[in-house]
């Protein structure tokens, strides 16, 4: 029997790659999209588009007939002005999606959290799924909202709902339509808009491995547990040097003192934004760059079989996709 998967967030970066994988593996796919969403990432795919909202109390009616749910959708923003939308979509939306899944008789759910919900280790320490930064120490409302949304998934699992939690790190690859902050680094590098860099670090993974991590979590994950979907911990300088080798564009050689982007971001968000100017540098983004965001994904590798594909290929494919777009 063909399994029907209901996917939220299919128009986004991870969702678009997941939808392609599900179709490749023989699943039928229904994708929930907002009426205002761009559908570029789902064009020419054999997907049933369902228009609706995460907070719709009748969402369960649209899920009926599906056996499994991938709740990938999230509101991503680092702007102070978007905090209300972050909690409404990420926390209340997740609560409603999981309740709707229960009402619709969904057998198993994979919930897409984020390493943002886990937090970071002190002084660049690599952390795994057992780590949890105190919620008040999570930088910004996006991370706090993802932490609270993950608590919704954990509570539902404790009440008997079959839910596996995955925590992607920083994916790279094709279909990064917005783009994500990591994708934005690549775009700005390609436009030669990076004369300096910030001395920070993050965990990268091929977005197609993240998609596989979702499917593997569906088939092998334990309900109520979380799995970090990551690969390699790299400094931003190392990532920019790899991009330089791929593209021939010279990588920036000098770091920028953190007080400078902090000052620009503060002026942008607190002085210019209220006057109607679109801010260019999010304060929370600069604050996050003060921390090394390093993670250990060995649990997902051992228990799920998470692939660890060559990041050079992922970076090359990201460069090609952004260039083509």
LINGIJO-V20649 format. One record per pair of residues at least 24 apart in sequence whose C-alpha atoms are under 10 Angstrom apart, sorted by the first residue. I is the first residue (numbers start at 1). J is the second residue. If there is no record, write none. Layout:
BEGIN
i->(I,I)
j->(J,J)
END
This chain:
BEGIN
i->(1,2,2,2,2,3,3,3,3,3,3,3,4,4,4,4,4,4,4,4,4,4,5,5,5,5,5,5,5,5,5,5,5,5,5,6,6,6,6,6,6,6,6,6,6,6,6,6,6,6,6,6,6,7,7,7,7,7,7,7,7,7,7,7,7,7,7,7,8,8,8,8,8,8,8,8,8,8,8,8,8,8,8,8,9,9,9,9,9,9,9,9,9,9,9,10,10,10,10,10,10,10,10,10,11,11,11,11,11,11,11,11,11,11,11,11,12,12,12,12,12,12,12,12,12,12,12,12,12,12,12,13,13,13,13,13,13,13,13,13,13,13,13,13,13,13,14,14,14,14,14,14,14,14,14,14,14,14,14,14,14,14,15,15,15,15,15,15,15,15,15,15,15,16,16,16,16,16,16,16,16,16,16,17,17,17,17,17,17,17,17,17,17,17,17,18,18,18,18,18,18,18,18,18,18,18,19,19,19,19,19,20,20,20,20,20,21,21,21,21,21,22,22,22,22,23,25,28,29,29,29,30,30,30,30,31,31,32,32,32,32,32,33,38,40,40,41,41,41,41,42,53,53,53,53,54,54,54,54,54,54,54,54,54,54,54,55,55,55,55,55,55,55,55,55,55,55,56,56,56,56,57,57,57,57,58,58,58,59,59,59,59,59,59,59,60,60,60,60,60,60,60,60,60,60,60,61,61,61,61,62,62,62,63,63,63,63,63,63,63,63,64,64,64,64,64,64,65,65,65,66,66,66,66,66,67,67,67,67,67,67,67,68,68,68,68,68,68,68,68,69,69,69,69,69,69,69,69,69,69,69,70,70,70,70,70,70,70,70,70,70,71,71,71,71,71,71,71,71,71,72,72,72,72,72,72,73,73,73,74,74,74,74,74,74,75,75,75,76,76,76,76,76,76,76,77,77,77,77,77,77,77,77,77,78,78,78,78,78,78,78,78,78,78,78,78,78,79,79,79,79,79,79,79,79,79,79,79,80,80,80,80,80,80,80,80,81,81,81,81,81,82,82,83,83,83,83,83,84,84,85,85,85,86,86,86,86,86,86,87,87,87,87,87,87,87,88,89,89,90,90,90,90,90,90,90,90,91,91,91,91,91,91,91,91,91,91,92,92,92,92,93,94,94,94,94,94,94,94,95,95,95,95,95,95,95,96,97,98,98,98,98,98,98,99,99,101,102,102,102,106,106,107,107,107,108,108,108,108,108,108,108,109,109,109,109,109,109,109,109,109,109,109,110,110,110,110,110,110,110,110,110,110,110,110,110,110,110,111,111,111,111,111,111,111,111,111,111,111,111,111,112,112,112,112,112,112,112,112,112,112,112,112,113,113,113,113,113,113,113,113,113,113,113,113,113,113,113,113,114,114,114,114,114,114,114,114,114,114,114,114,114,114,115,115,115,115,115,115,115,115,115,115,115,115,115,115,115,115,116,116,116,116,116,116,116,116,116,116,116,116,117,117,117,117,117,117,117,117,117,117,117,118,118,118,118,118,118,118,118,118,119,119,119,119,119,119,119,120,120,120,120,120,120,121,121,121,121,121,122,122,122,123,123,123,124,124,124,124,124,124,124,124,125,125,125,125,126,126,126,126,126,126,126,126,127,127,127,127,127,127,128,128,128,128,128,128,128,128,128,129,129,129,129,129,129,129,129,129,129,129,129,130,131,138,139,139,139,139,139,139,139,140,140,140,140,140,141,142,143,150,153,153,153,154,154,154,154,155,156,157,157,157,158,158,159,160,160,161,161,162,162,162,162,163,163,163,163,163,163,163,163,164,164,164,164,164,164,164,164,164,164,164,164,165,165,165,165,165,165,165,165,165,165,165,166,166,166,166,166,166,166,166,166,166,166,167,167,167,167,167,167,167,167,167,167,168,168,168,168,168,168,168,168,168,168,168,168,168,168,168,169,169,169,169,169,169,169,169,169,169,169,169,169,169,169,169,169,169,170,170,170,170,170,170,170,170,170,170,170,170,170,171,171,171,171,171,171,171,171,171,171,171,171,171,171,171,172,172,172,172,172,172,172,172,172,172,172,172,172,172,172,173,173,173,173,173,173,173,173,173,173,173,173,173,173,173,173,174,174,174,174,174,174,174,174,174,174,174,174,175,175,175,175,175,175,176,176,176,176,177,177,177,179,181,182,183,183,183,183,184,185,185,185,186,186,186,186,186,186,186,187,187,187,187,189,189,189,189,189,189,189,189,189,190,190,190,190,190,190,190,190,190,191,191,192,192,192,192,193,194,194,194,194,194,195,195,195,195,195,195,195,196,196,196,196,196,196,196,196,197,197,197,197,197,197,197,197,197,197,197,198,198,198,198,198,198,198,198,198,198,198,198,199,199,199,199,199,199,199,199,199,199,199,199,200,200,200,200,200,200,200,200,200,200,200,201,201,201,201,201,201,201,201,201,201,201,201,201,202,202,202,202,202,202,202,202,202,202,202,202,202,203,203,203,203,203,203,203,203,203,203,203,203,203,203,204,204,204,204,204,204,204,204,204,204,204,204,205,205,205,205,205,205,205,205,205,205,205,205,206,206,206,206,206,206,206,206,206,206,206,206,206,206,207,207,207,207,208,208,208,209,209,209,209,209,210,210,210,211,212,212,212,212,213,213,213,213,213,213,214,214,215,215,216,216,216,216,216,216,217,217,217,217,217,218,219,220,220,220,220,221,221,221,222,222,226,226,227,227,227,227,227,227,227,227,227,228,228,228,228,228,228,228,228,229,229,229,229,229,229,229,229,229,229,230,230,230,230,230,230,230,230,230,230,231,231,231,231,231,231,231,231,231,231,231,231,232,232,232,232,232,232,232,232,233,233,233,233,233,234,234,234,235,235,235,236,236,239,239,239,242,242,242,242,243,243,243,243,245,246,246,246,246,246,247,247,247,258,258,258,258,259,260,261,261,261,262,262)
j->(27,26,27,28,67,27,28,29,65,66,67,68,28,29,30,63,64,65,66,67,68,69,29,30,31,63,65,66,67,68,69,70,106,108,109,30,31,32,48,50,62,63,64,65,66,67,68,69,70,71,101,106,109,31,32,33,49,50,63,66,68,69,70,71,72,73,109,110,32,33,34,50,52,53,54,69,70,71,72,73,74,97,111,112,33,34,37,54,70,71,72,73,74,75,112,39,41,42,47,49,70,71,72,73,37,38,39,40,41,42,43,72,73,175,176,177,37,38,39,40,41,42,72,73,74,175,176,177,178,179,180,41,72,73,171,172,173,174,175,176,177,178,179,180,183,207,72,73,112,168,171,172,173,174,175,176,207,208,209,210,211,214,41,42,70,71,72,73,112,175,207,210,211,40,41,42,174,175,176,177,207,208,211,41,42,173,174,175,176,207,208,209,210,211,212,70,72,207,208,209,210,211,212,213,214,215,45,46,47,70,211,45,46,47,208,211,208,211,212,214,215,211,212,214,215,47,215,66,66,68,69,62,63,66,69,63,70,59,62,63,71,73,73,177,175,177,174,175,176,177,175,89,93,96,97,88,89,90,92,93,94,95,96,97,98,100,88,89,90,91,92,93,94,95,96,97,100,93,96,97,100,96,97,99,100,96,100,103,96,97,99,100,101,103,104,96,97,98,99,100,101,102,103,104,105,106,100,101,103,104,100,101,104,97,100,101,102,103,104,105,106,100,101,103,104,105,106,104,105,106,101,104,105,106,107,101,104,105,106,107,108,109,101,105,106,107,108,109,110,218,97,98,101,106,107,108,109,110,111,163,218,108,109,110,111,112,163,164,214,215,218,97,98,101,109,110,111,112,113,165,110,111,112,113,166,214,111,112,113,112,113,142,145,146,149,142,145,146,141,142,143,145,146,180,181,140,141,142,143,180,181,282,284,285,139,140,141,142,143,181,281,282,283,284,285,286,288,140,141,142,269,279,280,281,282,283,284,285,140,141,142,269,270,282,283,284,141,269,270,273,274,141,142,140,141,142,144,145,141,145,141,142,145,141,142,143,144,145,146,141,142,144,145,146,148,149,145,145,149,142,144,145,146,147,148,149,150,144,145,146,147,148,149,150,151,152,153,145,148,149,152,149,146,148,149,150,151,152,153,149,150,151,152,153,155,156,152,153,152,153,156,157,161,163,156,161,161,156,161,162,161,162,161,162,163,161,162,163,164,218,219,223,153,157,161,162,163,164,165,214,217,218,223,153,162,163,164,165,166,214,215,216,217,218,219,221,223,226,149,150,153,154,163,164,165,166,167,214,217,218,226,146,149,150,153,164,165,166,167,168,214,226,227,146,147,148,149,150,151,153,164,165,166,167,168,169,226,227,228,143,146,147,150,165,166,167,168,169,170,226,227,228,229,143,146,147,166,167,168,169,170,203,227,228,229,230,293,294,295,140,142,143,144,145,146,147,167,168,169,170,293,142,143,144,145,146,147,148,149,150,151,167,143,144,146,147,150,167,226,228,295,143,144,147,291,293,294,295,288,291,292,293,294,295,291,292,293,294,295,291,292,293,291,292,293,200,201,202,291,292,293,294,295,292,293,294,295,203,233,292,293,294,295,296,297,228,293,294,295,296,297,226,227,228,294,295,296,297,298,299,166,167,225,226,227,228,295,296,297,298,299,300,226,295,288,283,284,285,286,287,288,291,283,284,285,287,288,284,284,284,226,223,224,225,223,224,225,226,224,224,223,224,225,223,224,224,223,224,223,224,218,222,223,224,217,218,221,222,223,224,225,226,214,217,218,219,220,221,222,223,224,225,226,227,214,217,218,221,222,223,224,225,226,227,228,210,213,214,217,221,225,226,227,228,229,300,210,213,214,226,227,228,229,230,297,300,203,204,205,207,209,210,211,213,214,227,228,229,230,231,297,202,203,204,205,206,207,210,228,229,230,231,232,233,293,294,295,296,297,202,203,204,205,206,207,210,229,230,231,232,233,293,203,204,205,206,207,208,209,210,211,229,230,231,311,314,315,204,205,206,207,208,209,210,311,313,314,315,316,317,318,319,205,206,207,208,209,311,313,314,315,316,317,318,319,320,321,322,206,207,208,314,315,316,317,318,319,320,321,322,207,317,318,321,322,325,207,318,321,322,321,322,325,322,285,236,315,318,319,322,322,236,239,240,239,240,243,315,318,319,322,318,319,322,323,240,243,244,247,249,250,251,252,319,243,244,247,248,249,250,319,322,323,249,323,249,250,251,252,252,240,250,251,252,253,250,251,252,253,254,255,256,237,251,252,253,254,255,256,257,236,237,240,251,252,253,254,255,256,257,258,235,236,237,254,255,256,257,258,261,286,289,290,235,236,237,254,255,256,257,258,289,290,291,292,234,235,236,237,255,288,289,290,291,292,293,233,234,235,236,237,238,239,289,290,291,292,293,294,230,232,233,234,235,236,239,289,291,292,293,294,295,229,230,231,232,233,234,235,236,292,293,294,295,296,297,229,230,231,232,233,234,239,294,295,311,314,315,229,230,231,232,233,307,308,309,310,311,314,315,230,231,232,307,308,309,310,311,312,313,314,315,317,318,309,311,314,318,307,309,314,306,307,308,309,314,306,307,308,306,304,305,306,307,300,301,304,305,306,307,304,306,304,306,300,303,304,305,306,307,300,303,304,305,306,304,304,300,303,304,305,300,303,304,303,304,299,300,296,297,298,299,300,301,303,304,306,295,296,297,298,299,300,301,306,295,296,297,298,299,300,301,306,307,308,294,295,296,297,298,300,301,306,307,308,294,295,296,297,298,301,306,307,308,309,310,311,294,295,296,297,308,309,310,311,292,293,294,295,296,292,293,294,292,293,294,289,292,311,312,315,311,312,315,316,312,315,316,319,312,312,313,315,316,319,316,319,320,286,287,289,290,286,286,285,286,287,286,287)
END
